[in-house]
């Protein structure tokens, strides 16, 4: 496979005479290495690659490879799975791909699902996607007879904020989550809430923000996955706080998130079927 690094690094007639490659004069080696690593992972979408394999194939040191992978993970471009294998992550790359192929299919599916939930169950819904270090409301649906409780489409918030932020970061390990939190700027919910919410998602498939500021409403969120199983977005229900602990609501959320996604069902016990004490955000 010919990579961008190969094309830029290829010797030209000028170089044969001892002159530098014109493009090389203005290139940044670490950026070229990062691009090559992304391309290497793109060529192994199912199996992934170990860090040692990536370093060897990209001709970079182990420490440089580690720093590049961690940087890409913070932006949601790659993720580390079992047995130390690294893979591309659709969560961060989806915004790049959508610029080429148009609106993500997940948004269209989510819109249809949310409109049904809003009209039949009277629940305010929103679908959020990651855009760099921000989360963006890509679609929303509200019952006709209630005060609107979700942000308008296009509204942006810190990536780490609230239950939707936790759902968008569900594939990241603890180290990457800490790096994202440190880079994302201030948020209404702190790192303690974020870690607690991520733990809840890993355990049961969803998380809750029991109270949004001083309003008597709660937010429940679950990740929506793409065909590869990576997080493509977050589905959120906004409901009266008095009704948030209803197990049927959590079950509906998880079922609706699965309907938004063409990806495989999450492994483990059926999420949304068990309840626990709600996670309380930082003051």
C-alpha positions as CSV (number, residue, x, y, z in Angstrom):
1,X,0.0,0.0,0.0
2,X,1.4,3.4,-1.0
3,X,0.8,5.9,1.7
4,X,0.9,9.7,1.9
5,X,4.2,9.4,3.7
6,X,5.6,7.3,0.8
7,X,4.6,9.9,-1.8
8,X,6.1,12.7,0.1
9,X,9.2,10.8,1.0
10,X,9.9,9.4,-2.5
11,X,13.1,10.7,-4.0
12,X,12.8,13.0,-7.0
13,X,15.3,13.7,-9.8
14,X,16.3,16.8,-7.8
15,X,17.0,14.7,-4.8
16,X,19.2,12.4,-6.8
17,X,21.4,15.5,-7.4
18,X,21.5,16.1,-3.6
19,X,18.7,18.7,-3.5
20,X,15.8,18.3,-1.0
21,X,12.3,17.1,-2.0
22,X,10.3,20.4,-2.5
23,X,7.4,19.2,-0.3
24,X,9.7,17.8,2.3
25,X,11.0,21.3,3.0
26,X,7.6,22.2,4.5
27,X,6.5,18.9,6.0
28,X,6.3,17.9,9.7
29,X,7.6,14.4,10.2
30,X,5.4,13.6,13.2
31,X,2.3,14.6,11.2
32,X,3.4,12.4,8.3
33,X,3.9,9.5,10.8
34,X,0.4,10.1,12.2
35,X,-1.2,10.0,8.8
36,X,0.7,6.8,8.0
37,X,-0.5,5.2,11.2
38,X,-4.1,6.1,10.4
39,X,-3.6,4.5,6.9
40,X,-2.0,1.4,8.4
41,X,-5.0,0.9,10.8
42,X,-7.4,1.6,7.9
43,X,-5.8,-1.4,6.1
44,X,-6.6,-3.7,9.1
45,X,-10.1,-2.7,10.2
46,X,-11.1,-6.0,11.7
47,X,-7.9,-7.4,13.3
48,X,-6.3,-4.1,14.2
49,X,-2.6,-3.8,14.9
50,X,-0.4,-4.0,18.0
51,X,1.6,-0.9,19.0
52,X,4.8,-2.8,18.2
53,X,3.5,-3.7,14.7
54,X,2.5,-0.1,14.1
55,X,5.9,1.3,15.2
56,X,7.7,-1.2,13.0
57,X,5.6,-0.6,9.9
58,X,5.6,3.2,10.3
59,X,9.4,3.2,11.0
60,X,9.0,5.2,14.2
61,X,10.3,4.6,17.7
62,X,8.1,3.0,20.4
63,X,7.8,6.2,22.3
64,X,6.8,8.3,19.2
65,X,4.3,5.6,18.2
66,X,2.8,5.7,21.7
67,X,2.5,9.5,21.8
68,X,0.9,9.6,18.3
69,X,-1.6,6.8,19.2
70,X,-2.6,8.6,22.5
71,X,-3.0,11.9,20.6
72,X,-5.2,10.2,18.0
73,X,-7.2,8.5,20.8
74,X,-7.9,11.8,22.5
75,X,-9.4,13.1,19.3
76,X,-11.5,10.0,18.9
77,X,-9.7,8.7,15.8
78,X,-8.4,5.4,17.2
79,X,-9.2,3.2,20.1
80,X,-7.4,0.4,22.0
81,X,-9.2,-2.9,22.3
82,X,-8.5,-6.3,23.9
83,X,-5.1,-7.9,23.5
84,X,-3.6,-4.5,23.0
85,X,-4.9,-4.1,19.4
86,X,-5.4,-0.6,18.0
87,X,-8.2,0.1,15.6
88,X,-9.7,3.2,13.9
89,X,-12.6,4.7,15.9
90,X,-15.6,5.9,13.9
91,X,-16.5,8.3,16.6
92,X,-13.9,10.9,15.8
93,X,-13.5,10.0,12.1
94,X,-17.2,10.2,11.3
95,X,-17.1,14.0,11.1
96,X,-14.4,13.7,8.5
97,X,-16.2,11.0,6.6
98,X,-19.5,12.9,6.7
99,X,-17.9,15.8,4.9
100,X,-17.2,13.5,2.0
101,X,-20.4,11.4,1.9
102,X,-23.0,13.8,3.3
103,X,-25.1,13.5,6.5
104,X,-24.3,10.4,8.5
105,X,-27.0,7.7,8.1
106,X,-27.2,7.4,11.9
107,X,-28.6,10.9,12.1
108,X,-31.5,10.0,9.7
109,X,-32.2,6.8,11.6
110,X,-32.1,8.7,15.0
111,X,-34.4,11.4,13.8
112,X,-37.1,8.8,12.8
113,X,-36.7,6.9,16.1
114,X,-36.8,10.1,18.2
115,X,-39.9,11.4,16.4
116,X,-41.7,8.2,17.2
117,X,-40.6,8.2,20.9
118,X,-41.6,11.9,21.2
119,X,-45.0,11.5,19.7
120,X,-45.9,8.1,21.3
121,X,-44.2,8.4,24.7
122,X,-44.1,12.2,25.2
123,X,-40.3,12.2,25.7
124,X,-38.0,15.0,24.6
125,X,-35.1,13.5,22.7
126,X,-31.8,14.6,21.1
127,X,-29.0,12.9,19.1
128,X,-25.5,14.3,19.6
129,X,-22.3,13.7,17.7
130,X,-18.7,14.5,18.4
131,X,-17.0,17.4,16.5
132,X,-13.4,17.6,17.7
133,X,-13.6,18.6,21.4
134,X,-17.2,19.6,21.2
135,X,-20.5,17.8,21.1
136,X,-23.2,19.0,18.7
137,X,-26.9,18.4,18.7
138,X,-27.4,16.8,15.2
139,X,-31.1,16.1,15.6
140,X,-33.9,16.5,18.1
141,X,-37.6,15.7,18.7
142,X,-40.0,17.2,21.2
143,X,-43.6,16.3,22.2
144,X,-46.0,18.9,20.8
145,X,-47.5,19.8,24.1
146,X,-44.6,20.4,26.4
147,X,-42.0,23.1,26.9
148,X,-38.9,22.3,24.8
149,X,-36.2,20.7,27.0
150,X,-33.4,19.8,24.4
151,X,-31.0,22.2,22.8
152,X,-31.7,23.4,19.2
153,X,-30.1,21.5,16.3
154,X,-26.5,22.8,15.8
155,X,-26.1,23.8,19.5
156,X,-22.6,23.0,20.8
157,X,-21.4,22.0,24.2
158,X,-18.1,20.8,25.7
159,X,-17.5,17.2,24.7
160,X,-17.2,16.0,28.3
161,X,-20.4,17.6,29.5
162,X,-23.4,15.7,30.8
163,X,-24.7,12.2,30.1
164,X,-24.5,12.7,26.3
165,X,-20.8,13.5,26.6
166,X,-20.2,10.3,28.6
167,X,-22.0,8.3,25.9
168,X,-19.9,9.9,23.1
169,X,-16.7,8.9,25.0
170,X,-17.8,5.4,25.9
171,X,-15.1,3.7,23.9
172,X,-12.2,5.6,25.4
173,X,-10.0,4.1,28.2
174,X,-9.5,6.0,31.5
175,X,-6.2,7.6,30.3
176,X,-7.8,9.0,27.1
177,X,-10.8,10.2,29.1
178,X,-8.5,12.2,31.4
179,X,-6.7,13.7,28.5
180,X,-9.9,14.7,26.8
181,X,-11.3,16.3,30.0
182,X,-8.1,18.3,30.4
183,X,-8.3,19.6,26.9
184,X,-12.0,20.3,26.5
185,X,-12.3,23.4,28.7
186,X,-14.8,24.0,31.5
187,X,-18.1,22.1,31.8
188,X,-21.0,22.0,34.2
189,X,-20.3,18.4,35.1
190,X,-16.9,17.5,36.5
191,X,-14.5,14.6,35.9
192,X,-16.0,12.7,38.9
193,X,-19.4,12.6,37.2
194,X,-17.9,11.7,33.8
195,X,-16.0,8.7,35.2
196,X,-19.1,7.6,37.2
197,X,-21.3,7.9,34.0
198,X,-18.8,6.0,31.9
199,X,-18.7,3.2,34.5
200,X,-22.5,3.0,34.3
201,X,-22.5,2.8,30.5
202,X,-19.9,0.0,30.6
203,X,-22.0,-1.9,33.2
204,X,-25.6,-1.4,31.8
205,X,-25.4,0.4,28.5
206,X,-26.7,3.9,29.7
207,X,-26.1,6.6,32.2
208,X,-28.1,9.3,33.9
209,X,-27.6,12.9,34.9
210,X,-30.2,13.1,37.7
211,X,-30.7,16.9,37.6
212,X,-29.8,19.5,35.0
213,X,-28.7,22.6,36.9
214,X,-31.7,23.6,39.1
215,X,-34.4,22.4,36.8
216,X,-36.5,19.4,37.8
217,X,-35.5,17.4,34.8
218,X,-33.1,14.5,34.2
219,X,-31.1,13.3,31.2
220,X,-30.5,9.7,30.3
221,X,-28.1,8.8,27.5
222,X,-26.8,5.8,25.6
223,X,-24.2,5.4,22.9
224,X,-25.3,4.8,19.3
225,X,-22.9,2.6,17.4
226,X,-22.0,2.4,13.7
227,X,-21.6,-0.8,11.6
228,X,-18.1,-1.4,13.0
229,X,-19.4,-1.2,16.6
230,X,-17.7,2.2,17.3
231,X,-19.6,5.1,18.9
232,X,-21.2,7.2,16.2
233,X,-23.4,9.4,18.5
234,X,-25.4,9.6,21.7
235,X,-29.1,9.3,22.1
236,X,-30.5,11.3,25.1
237,X,-34.0,11.3,26.7
238,X,-34.9,14.4,28.8
239,X,-37.6,13.6,31.3
240,X,-39.1,15.0,34.5
241,X,-36.7,14.0,37.4
242,X,-39.6,12.3,39.2
243,X,-39.9,9.8,36.3
244,X,-36.2,9.2,35.6
245,X,-35.7,6.2,37.8
246,X,-38.4,4.2,36.0
247,X,-36.7,0.9,34.7
248,X,-39.0,0.9,31.6
249,X,-37.6,4.3,30.6
250,X,-34.0,3.0,30.6
251,X,-35.1,-0.1,28.7
252,X,-36.7,2.1,26.1
253,X,-33.6,4.2,25.8
254,X,-31.3,1.3,25.1
255,X,-33.8,-0.3,22.7
256,X,-34.1,3.0,20.8
257,X,-30.3,3.5,20.7
258,X,-30.0,0.0,19.1
259,X,-32.7,1.0,16.5
260,X,-30.6,4.0,15.6
261,X,-27.6,1.8,14.9
262,X,-26.9,-0.8,12.2
263,X,-24.0,-2.1,14.4
264,X,-23.8,-5.3,16.4
265,X,-25.6,-5.5,19.8
266,X,-23.3,-4.8,22.8
267,X,-21.8,-7.8,24.5
268,X,-22.7,-8.8,28.0
269,X,-26.0,-8.8,29.9
270,X,-29.0,-7.0,28.4
271,X,-28.4,-3.4,29.2
272,X,-31.2,-1.2,30.7
273,X,-32.7,-4.1,32.6
274,X,-31.0,-3.4,35.9
275,X,-31.3,-0.4,38.1
276,X,-29.0,1.2,40.6
277,X,-28.7,4.4,42.6
278,X,-28.5,7.4,40.2
279,X,-25.1,8.9,39.7
280,X,-24.9,12.4,41.2
281,X,-23.0,15.0,39.3
282,X,-20.5,17.3,40.9
283,X,-22.0,20.4,42.5
